[in-house]
Amino acid sequence: MKIFLTEIEAYGATFAGPNIIAKSIEEAEEAAKNNGMNVIGELDSIYIDNEAAQHMNVLQTERTIH
């Protein structure tokens, strides 16, 4: 299973949406579409450096994620 990040538009602005957990981007996009959201990428990792700052890395996708 993979974690896909979403966004949603409301009140004339774009907001982060809920994460979708699915086997493929196609499944995630279908779930997002059915709920008025857009898939913006796949969560790859969260890296914590020596200063304890968190950095999220997101794979941007055109539909194919390797």
MODELLER restraints for C-alpha pairs under 7 A, 6 or more apart:
rsr = mdl.restraints
at = mdl.atoms
rsr.add(forms.Gaussian(group=physical.xy_distance, feature=features.Distance(at['CA:1:A'], at['CA:21:A']), mean=6.37, stdev=0.5))
rsr.add(forms.Gaussian(group=physical.xy_distance, feature=features.Distance(at['CA:1:A'], at['CA:22:A']), mean=5.38, stdev=0.5))
rsr.add(forms.Gaussian(group=physical.xy_distance, feature=features.Distance(at['CA:1:A'], at['CA:23:A']), mean=4.60, stdev=0.5))
rsr.add(forms.Gaussian(group=physical.xy_distance, feature=features.Distance(at['CA:2:A'], at['CA:21:A']), mean=5.58, stdev=0.5))
rsr.add(forms.Gaussian(group=physical.xy_distance, feature=features.Distance(at['CA:2:A'], at['CA:22:A']), mean=5.56, stdev=0.5))
rsr.add(forms.Gaussian(group=physical.xy_distance, feature=features.Distance(at['CA:2:A'], at['CA:23:A']), mean=5.88, stdev=0.5))
rsr.add(forms.Gaussian(group=physical.xy_distance, feature=features.Distance(at['CA:3:A'], at['CA:19:A']), mean=6.39, stdev=0.5))
rsr.add(forms.Gaussian(group=physical.xy_distance, feature=features.Distance(at['CA:3:A'], at['CA:20:A']), mean=5.77, stdev=0.5))
rsr.add(forms.Gaussian(group=physical.xy_distance, feature=features.Distance(at['CA:3:A'], at['CA:21:A']), mean=4.66, stdev=0.5))
rsr.add(forms.Gaussian(group=physical.xy_distance, feature=features.Distance(at['CA:3:A'], at['CA:22:A']), mean=6.68, stdev=0.5))
rsr.add(forms.Gaussian(group=physical.xy_distance, feature=features.Distance(at['CA:3:A'], at['CA:42:A']), mean=5.84, stdev=0.5))
rsr.add(forms.Gaussian(group=physical.xy_distance, feature=features.Distance(at['CA:3:A'], at['CA:43:A']), mean=5.55, stdev=0.5))
rsr.add(forms.Gaussian(group=physical.xy_distance, feature=features.Distance(at['CA:4:A'], at['CA:19:A']), mean=5.58, stdev=0.5))
rsr.add(forms.Gaussian(group=physical.xy_distance, feature=features.Distance(at['CA:4:A'], at['CA:20:A']), mean=5.05, stdev=0.5))
rsr.add(forms.Gaussian(group=physical.xy_distance, feature=features.Distance(at['CA:4:A'], at['CA:21:A']), mean=6.20, stdev=0.5))
rsr.add(forms.Gaussian(group=physical.xy_distance, feature=features.Distance(at['CA:4:A'], at['CA:28:A']), mean=6.81, stdev=0.5))
rsr.add(forms.Gaussian(group=physical.xy_distance, feature=features.Distance(at['CA:4:A'], at['CA:39:A']), mean=6.62, stdev=0.5))
rsr.add(forms.Gaussian(group=physical.xy_distance, feature=features.Distance(at['CA:4:A'], at['CA:41:A']), mean=5.77, stdev=0.5))
rsr.add(forms.Gaussian(group=physical.xy_distance, feature=features.Distance(at['CA:4:A'], at['CA:42:A']), mean=4.37, stdev=0.5))
rsr.add(forms.Gaussian(group=physical.xy_distance, feature=features.Distance(at['CA:4:A'], at['CA:43:A']), mean=5.92, stdev=0.5))
rsr.add(forms.Gaussian(group=physical.xy_distance, feature=features.Distance(at['CA:5:A'], at['CA:18:A']), mean=6.89, stdev=0.5))
rsr.add(forms.Gaussian(group=physical.xy_distance, feature=features.Distance(at['CA:5:A'], at['CA:19:A']), mean=4.87, stdev=0.5))
rsr.add(forms.Gaussian(group=physical.xy_distance, feature=features.Distance(at['CA:5:A'], at['CA:20:A']), mean=6.52, stdev=0.5))
rsr.add(forms.Gaussian(group=physical.xy_distance, feature=features.Distance(at['CA:5:A'], at['CA:39:A']), mean=5.84, stdev=0.5))
rsr.add(forms.Gaussian(group=physical.xy_distance, feature=features.Distance(at['CA:5:A'], at['CA:40:A']), mean=5.75, stdev=0.5))
rsr.add(forms.Gaussian(group=physical.xy_distance, feature=features.Distance(at['CA:5:A'], at['CA:41:A']), mean=5.45, stdev=0.5))
rsr.add(forms.Gaussian(group=physical.xy_distance, feature=features.Distance(at['CA:5:A'], at['CA:42:A']), mean=5.89, stdev=0.5))
rsr.add(forms.Gaussian(group=physical.xy_distance, feature=features.Distance(at['CA:5:A'], at['CA:43:A']), mean=6.58, stdev=0.5))
rsr.add(forms.Gaussian(group=physical.xy_distance, feature=features.Distance(at['CA:6:A'], at['CA:16:A']), mean=6.18, stdev=0.5))
rsr.add(forms.Gaussian(group=physical.xy_distance, feature=features.Distance(at['CA:6:A'], at['CA:17:A']), mean=4.77, stdev=0.5))
rsr.add(forms.Gaussian(group=physical.xy_distance, feature=features.Distance(at['CA:6:A'], at['CA:18:A']), mean=6.07, stdev=0.5))
rsr.add(forms.Gaussian(group=physical.xy_distance, feature=features.Distance(at['CA:6:A'], at['CA:19:A']), mean=6.08, stdev=0.5))
rsr.add(forms.Gaussian(group=physical.xy_distance, feature=features.Distance(at['CA:6:A'], at['CA:37:A']), mean=6.37, stdev=0.5))
rsr.add(forms.Gaussian(group=physical.xy_distance, feature=features.Distance(at['CA:6:A'], at['CA:38:A']), mean=5.36, stdev=0.5))
rsr.add(forms.Gaussian(group=physical.xy_distance, feature=features.Distance(at['CA:6:A'], at['CA:39:A']), mean=4.38, stdev=0.5))
rsr.add(forms.Gaussian(group=physical.xy_distance, feature=features.Distance(at['CA:6:A'], at['CA:40:A']), mean=5.36, stdev=0.5))
rsr.add(forms.Gaussian(group=physical.xy_distance, feature=features.Distance(at['CA:7:A'], at['CA:14:A']), mean=6.66, stdev=0.5))
rsr.add(forms.Gaussian(group=physical.xy_distance, feature=features.Distance(at['CA:7:A'], at['CA:15:A']), mean=5.56, stdev=0.5))
rsr.add(forms.Gaussian(group=physical.xy_distance, feature=features.Distance(at['CA:7:A'], at['CA:16:A']), mean=4.44, stdev=0.5))
rsr.add(forms.Gaussian(group=physical.xy_distance, feature=features.Distance(at['CA:7:A'], at['CA:17:A']), mean=4.36, stdev=0.5))
rsr.add(forms.Gaussian(group=physical.xy_distance, feature=features.Distance(at['CA:7:A'], at['CA:37:A']), mean=5.74, stdev=0.5))
rsr.add(forms.Gaussian(group=physical.xy_distance, feature=features.Distance(at['CA:7:A'], at['CA:38:A']), mean=5.41, stdev=0.5))
rsr.add(forms.Gaussian(group=physical.xy_distance, feature=features.Distance(at['CA:7:A'], at['CA:39:A']), mean=6.61, stdev=0.5))
rsr.add(forms.Gaussian(group=physical.xy_distance, feature=features.Distance(at['CA:7:A'], at['CA:40:A']), mean=6.77, stdev=0.5))
rsr.add(forms.Gaussian(group=physical.xy_distance, feature=features.Distance(at['CA:8:A'], at['CA:14:A']), mean=5.69, stdev=0.5))
rsr.add(forms.Gaussian(group=physical.xy_distance, feature=features.Distance(at['CA:8:A'], at['CA:15:A']), mean=5.34, stdev=0.5))
rsr.add(forms.Gaussian(group=physical.xy_distance, feature=features.Distance(at['CA:8:A'], at['CA:16:A']), mean=6.28, stdev=0.5))
rsr.add(forms.Gaussian(group=physical.xy_distance, feature=features.Distance(at['CA:8:A'], at['CA:17:A']), mean=5.50, stdev=0.5))
rsr.add(forms.Gaussian(group=physical.xy_distance, feature=features.Distance(at['CA:8:A'], at['CA:36:A']), mean=6.90, stdev=0.5))
rsr.add(forms.Gaussian(group=physical.xy_distance, feature=features.Distance(at['CA:8:A'], at['CA:37:A']), mean=4.80, stdev=0.5))
rsr.add(forms.Gaussian(group=physical.xy_distance, feature=features.Distance(at['CA:8:A'], at['CA:38:A']), mean=6.48, stdev=0.5))
rsr.add(forms.Gaussian(group=physical.xy_distance, feature=features.Distance(at['CA:9:A'], at['CA:15:A']), mean=6.12, stdev=0.5))
rsr.add(forms.Gaussian(group=physical.xy_distance, feature=features.Distance(at['CA:20:A'], at['CA:28:A']), mean=6.13, stdev=0.5))
rsr.add(forms.Gaussian(group=physical.xy_distance, feature=features.Distance(at['CA:22:A'], at['CA:28:A']), mean=5.70, stdev=0.5))
rsr.add(forms.Gaussian(group=physical.xy_distance, feature=features.Distance(at['CA:25:A'], at['CA:63:A']), mean=6.85, stdev=0.5))
rsr.add(forms.Gaussian(group=physical.xy_distance, feature=features.Distance(at['CA:29:A'], at['CA:38:A']), mean=6.99, stdev=0.5))
rsr.add(forms.Gaussian(group=physical.xy_distance, feature=features.Distance(at['CA:29:A'], at['CA:39:A']), mean=5.91, stdev=0.5))
rsr.add(forms.Gaussian(group=physical.xy_distance, feature=features.Distance(at['CA:32:A'], at['CA:38:A']), mean=5.65, stdev=0.5))
rsr.add(forms.Gaussian(group=physical.xy_distance, feature=features.Distance(at['CA:32:A'], at['CA:39:A']), mean=6.49, stdev=0.5))
rsr.add(forms.Gaussian(group=physical.xy_distance, feature=features.Distance(at['CA:40:A'], at['CA:60:A']), mean=6.56, stdev=0.5))
rsr.add(forms.Gaussian(group=physical.xy_distance, feature=features.Distance(at['CA:41:A'], at['CA:58:A']), mean=6.10, stdev=0.5))
rsr.add(forms.Gaussian(group=physical.xy_distance, feature=features.Distance(at['CA:41:A'], at['CA:59:A']), mean=5.41, stdev=0.5))
rsr.add(forms.Gaussian(group=physical.xy_distance, feature=features.Distance(at['CA:41:A'], at['CA:60:A']), mean=4.77, stdev=0.5))
rsr.add(forms.Gaussian(group=physical.xy_distance, feature=features.Distance(at['CA:41:A'], at['CA:61:A']), mean=5.65, stdev=0.5))
rsr.add(forms.Gaussian(group=physical.xy_distance, feature=features.Distance(at['CA:42:A'], at['CA:58:A']), mean=5.80, stdev=0.5))
rsr.add(forms.Gaussian(group=physical.xy_distance, feature=features.Distance(at['CA:42:A'], at['CA:59:A']), mean=5.35, stdev=0.5))
rsr.add(forms.Gaussian(group=physical.xy_distance, feature=features.Distance(at['CA:43:A'], at['CA:57:A']), mean=6.66, stdev=0.5))
rsr.add(forms.Gaussian(group=physical.xy_distance, feature=features.Distance(at['CA:43:A'], at['CA:58:A']), mean=5.04, stdev=0.5))
rsr.add(forms.Gaussian(group=physical.xy_distance, feature=features.Distance(at['CA:43:A'], at['CA:59:A']), mean=6.63, stdev=0.5))
rsr.add(forms.Gaussian(group=physical.xy_distance, feature=features.Distance(at['CA:44:A'], at['CA:57:A']), mean=5.77, stdev=0.5))
rsr.add(forms.Gaussian(group=physical.xy_distance, feature=features.Distance(at['CA:44:A'], at['CA:58:A']), mean=5.60, stdev=0.5))
rsr.add(forms.Gaussian(group=physical.xy_distance, feature=features.Distance(at['CA:44:A'], at['CA:59:A']), mean=6.43, stdev=0.5))
rsr.add(forms.Gaussian(group=physical.xy_distance, feature=features.Distance(at['CA:45:A'], at['CA:56:A']), mean=6.23, stdev=0.5))
rsr.add(forms.Gaussian(group=physical.xy_distance, feature=features.Distance(at['CA:45:A'], at['CA:57:A']), mean=5.62, stdev=0.5))
rsr.add(forms.Gaussian(group=physical.xy_distance, feature=features.Distance(at['CA:46:A'], at['CA:54:A']), mean=6.73, stdev=0.5))
rsr.add(forms.Gaussian(group=physical.xy_distance, feature=features.Distance(at['CA:46:A'], at['CA:55:A']), mean=5.77, stdev=0.5))
rsr.add(forms.Gaussian(group=physical.xy_distance, feature=features.Distance(at['CA:46:A'], at['CA:56:A']), mean=4.68, stdev=0.5))
rsr.add(forms.Gaussian(group=physical.xy_distance, feature=features.Distance(at['CA:46:A'], at['CA:57:A']), mean=6.33, stdev=0.5))
rsr.add(forms.Gaussian(group=physical.xy_distance, feature=features.Distance(at['CA:47:A'], at['CA:54:A']), mean=5.91, stdev=0.5))
rsr.add(forms.Gaussian(group=physical.xy_distance, feature=features.Distance(at['CA:47:A'], at['CA:55:A']), mean=5.32, stdev=0.5))
rsr.add(forms.Gaussian(group=physical.xy_distance, feature=features.Distance(at['CA:47:A'], at['CA:56:A']), mean=6.50, stdev=0.5))
rsr.add(forms.Gaussian(group=physical.xy_distance, feature=features.Distance(at['CA:48:A'], at['CA:54:A']), mean=4.84, stdev=0.5))
rsr.add(forms.Gaussian(group=physical.xy_distance, feature=features.Distance(at['CA:48:A'], at['CA:55:A']), mean=6.51, stdev=0.5))
